[in-house]
Amino acid sequence: MIEVRGARVCVTGGARGIGRATAEALVARGARVWIGDRDMPAAERTAAEIGAVAHPLDVTDEASFRAFLAAAEADGPLDMLVNNAGIQLMGGFADQDLLSLHRELAVNLGAVVTGMHLVIPGMRLRGRGHIVNVASMAGKVTTPGIATYCASKFGVVALSRAVRAELAGTGVTVTAVLPAATHTELTSGVRLRLQPTLEPEQVAAAIVDSARHERGEVTVPRWLAPVGLAEELLPAPLLWRLKRFVGGAEYGGYDQARRRAYLDRVSSP
């Protein structure tokens, strides 16, 4: 599929967390990497530390996304796009600010639509290219308290499947990566009782490896793949009790003080 060494790759939300780990893993494999992020000081620090190029990016703004991709393609075509940028709000659905919920959808799903729409024509014309959309196991199993996040990740999974089918035979591939809860700022202060948890480097490895296989969906860890069936197969009362037991049904199941810095950062316009 895509030879990572020498590949030109863009990673959205690349300043920290899974994005940073992915950019670092790609650079280690010989790729030329551009990281886009709203937080330019953090992006520039990361770029200097791992050997990438930082560029300002607001994934909810088409012009900003176009400028980011154009910078990476200034002296050659893009080989791979990693749509990683995402945010997670928490709380009862009807209790949250409506504008904030729409912003969560815009970052988590709308930006994936924009990124794919911008890169596919050139990739299809060249007959090669790879897109990775970072979804979540929340795109398979719903969790009370993060309803809009779940909806956005369900959307990323469905979008990836449909577009992958459209691109069959063109040389352009799409992989959705669905990690379990990962230790990044996005999960700061969140109680993760009895849930499998990951480090960003584990997710990054799956993202990078997707460049050389043809699987359309990859769960991290792999053994979680059948878990999504629970949503459809388990009786509703049993499923509810299970979610309540692991803490998903408790909207206050997180440390608000520990989460405040993250919320302040992602909520700013």
C-alpha positions in Angstrom: 0.0 0.0 0.0 2.0 3.0 1.3 5.8 2.8 2.0 6.2 4.8 5.1 9.8 5.6 4.5 9.9 8.8 2.5 6.1 9.2 2.6 4.6 12.7 3.0 2.1 12.6 5.9 -0.2 15.1 7.6 -1.4 14.5 11.1 -4.2 16.7 12.6 -4.2 17.4 16.3 -0.5 16.5 16.3 0.8 18.6 19.1 0.0 16.1 21.9 -1.6 12.8 22.8 -2.2 10.2 20.1 -1.4 12.7 17.3 2.0 13.4 18.8 2.8 9.7 19.3 1.7 9.0 15.7 3.8 11.8 14.2 6.8 10.5 16.3 6.3 6.9 15.1 6.0 8.0 11.5 9.2 10.1 11.7 11.0 7.2 13.3 10.0 5.1 10.2 11.4 7.7 7.9 8.3 9.7 6.9 8.2 13.4 6.4 5.5 14.6 8.8 3.5 17.8 9.1 1.5 18.3 12.3 -1.4 20.7 12.4 -2.8 22.1 15.6 -4.6 25.2 17.0 -2.0 25.3 19.8 1.0 26.5 17.8 3.4 26.8 20.8 2.7 23.2 21.7 2.9 22.1 18.0 6.2 23.9 17.5 7.7 22.3 20.6 6.6 18.8 19.5 7.9 19.4 15.9 11.3 20.5 17.3 11.5 17.5 19.6 10.5 14.8 17.1 11.7 16.2 13.8 8.4 17.2 12.2 7.0 20.4 10.7 4.4 22.4 12.6 1.6 24.3 10.9 -1.4 26.2 12.4 -4.7 24.3 11.8 -8.3 24.8 12.8 -9.9 21.6 11.5 -13.3 23.3 11.6 -12.3 25.9 9.1 -11.9 24.8 5.5 -9.5 27.5 4.5 -7.3 26.6 7.4 -7.4 22.9 6.4 -6.5 23.8 2.8 -3.6 25.9 3.9 -2.2 23.1 6.1 -2.4 20.6 3.3 -0.9 23.1 0.8 2.1 23.6 3.1 2.7 19.9 3.2 2.4 19.6 -0.6 4.5 22.5 -1.5 7.2 20.3 -3.0 5.4 17.0 -3.6 2.1 15.2 -3.3 0.6 14.0 0.0 0.8 10.2 0.6 -1.2 9.9 3.8 -3.6 11.9 6.0 -4.3 11.0 9.6 -7.5 12.6 10.8 -6.8 12.5 14.5 -8.0 15.8 16.0 -10.8 15.3 18.5 -12.4 16.6 21.7 -14.6 15.0 24.3 -17.2 16.8 26.5 -18.9 15.1 29.4 -22.2 15.4 31.1 -25.9 14.8 30.6 -26.9 15.5 27.0 -29.7 17.9 27.7 -27.7 19.6 30.4 -24.8 20.7 28.2 -24.4 23.9 26.2 -25.8 23.3 22.7 -23.1 25.3 20.9 -20.5 23.2 22.6 -22.1 20.0 21.4 -22.2 21.3 17.9 -18.5 22.2 18.2 -17.7 18.7 19.3 -19.5 17.3 16.2 -17.6 19.8 14.0 -14.2 18.8 15.4 -14.8 15.1 15.6 -16.8 14.4 12.5 -17.0 17.5 10.4 -13.3 17.8 10.2 -13.0 14.3 9.0 -15.4 15.0 6.2 -13.4 18.1 5.3 -10.0 16.4 5.3 -11.1 13.4 3.3 -13.0 15.7 0.8 -9.9 17.8 0.2 -7.3 15.0 -0.2 -9.2 12.3 -2.1 -9.3 14.0 -5.6 -5.5 14.3 -5.7 -4.9 10.8 -4.3 -7.4 9.3 -6.7 -5.8 11.1 -9.7 -2.4 9.7 -8.7 -3.8 6.2 -8.0 -2.4 6.0 -4.5 -2.9 7.4 -1.0 -4.0 6.3 2.4 -6.3 8.0 4.9 -6.6 7.0 8.6 -9.6 8.3 10.6 -9.1 8.0 14.3 -12.5 6.9 15.7 -13.0 5.2 19.0 -14.7 2.1 20.6 -17.3 4.7 21.5 -18.1 4.4 17.8 -19.3 0.9 18.5 -20.6 1.0 22.1 -22.6 3.9 23.3 -21.8 5.4 26.7 -24.2 7.7 28.7 -22.6 11.0 29.6 -20.7 11.3 26.3 -23.6 11.0 23.9 -22.4 13.5 21.3 -18.9 12.1 21.3 -20.4 8.6 20.7 -22.5 10.0 17.8 -19.4 11.7 16.2 -17.4 8.5 16.4 -20.2 6.4 15.0 -20.3 8.9 12.2 -16.6 8.5 11.6 -16.9 4.7 11.4 -19.8 4.9 9.0 -18.2 7.6 6.8 -15.0 5.6 6.6 -16.9 2.4 5.5 -18.9 4.2 2.8 -16.0 6.2 1.3 -13.7 3.1 1.4 -16.3 1.3 -0.7 -16.5 4.2 -3.1 -12.7 4.1 -3.5 -12.3 0.4 -4.1 -10.0 -0.3 -7.0 -8.6 3.3 -7.1 -5.4 2.7 -5.1 -6.7 5.0 -2.3 -7.5 3.3 1.0 -9.3 4.3 4.2 -8.8 2.8 7.6 -10.8 3.6 10.7 -8.8 3.0 13.9 -11.0 2.4 17.0 -9.0 2.6 20.2 -10.2 1.8 23.7 -9.8 4.6 26.4 -6.3 6.1 26.0 -4.3 7.9 28.6 -4.2 11.4 27.1 -5.6 14.8 28.2 -8.9 13.8 26.6 -9.5 11.3 29.3 -8.0 13.4 32.1 -9.9 12.9 35.4 -12.2 10.3 33.9 -12.9 7.2 35.9 -12.1 4.1 33.7 -13.3 1.3 36.0 -12.9 -2.2 34.5 -12.2 -0.7 31.0 -9.2 -1.7 28.9 -6.8 1.3 28.7 -4.0 2.2 26.3 -1.0 4.4 26.0 -0.9 6.7 23.0 2.1 4.8 21.5 -0.1 1.7 21.2 -2.7 3.5 19.1 0.1 5.2 17.1 1.5 1.8 16.2 -1.8 0.7 14.8 -2.2 3.9 12.8 1.3 3.5 11.2 0.8 -0.2 10.6 -2.4 0.5 8.7 -0.3 1.9 5.8 0.8 -1.6 4.9 -2.4 -3.7 5.2 -5.9 -3.5 3.8 -8.1 -3.8 6.9 -10.8 -1.2 6.9 -11.3 -1.1 10.6 -8.8 -1.8 13.4 -9.7 -1.9 17.1 -7.0 -1.3 19.6 -6.5 -3.8 21.2 -7.5 -6.2 18.5 -9.5 -8.5 20.8 -12.0 -5.7 21.4 -13.4 -6.2 17.9 -16.4 -8.4 18.9 -17.4 -6.0 21.8 -19.4 -3.9 19.5 -21.9 -6.7 19.1 -22.9 -6.3 22.7 -24.8 -3.2 21.8 -27.1 -5.2 19.5 -27.2 -8.6 21.2 -27.5 -8.0 25.0 -30.9 -7.4 26.5 -31.4 -3.7 27.3 -31.7 -4.1 31.1 -28.5 -6.2 31.2 -26.7 -3.7 29.0 -27.8 -0.8 31.1 -26.6 -2.5 34.4 -23.3 -3.3 32.8 -22.7 0.3 31.7 -23.7 1.5 35.1 -21.3 -0.9 36.7 -18.3 0.3 34.7 -19.2 3.9 35.4 -20.5 5.0 32.0 -24.0 5.9 33.3 -22.7 8.3 35.9 -22.3 11.7 34.4 -20.2 12.9 37.3 -17.8 9.9 37.2 -14.8 12.2 36.7 -12.7 14.6 38.6 -13.8 18.0 37.4 -10.8 19.8 38.9 -8.3 17.5 37.1 -10.3 18.0 33.9 -10.7 21.7 34.0 -7.5 22.6 32.2 -8.4 20.4 29.3 -11.9 21.7 29.1 -10.7 25.3 29.1 -8.3 24.6 26.3 -10.7 22.7 24.0 -13.7 25.0 24.7 -12.0 28.2 23.7 -13.1 29.5 20.2 
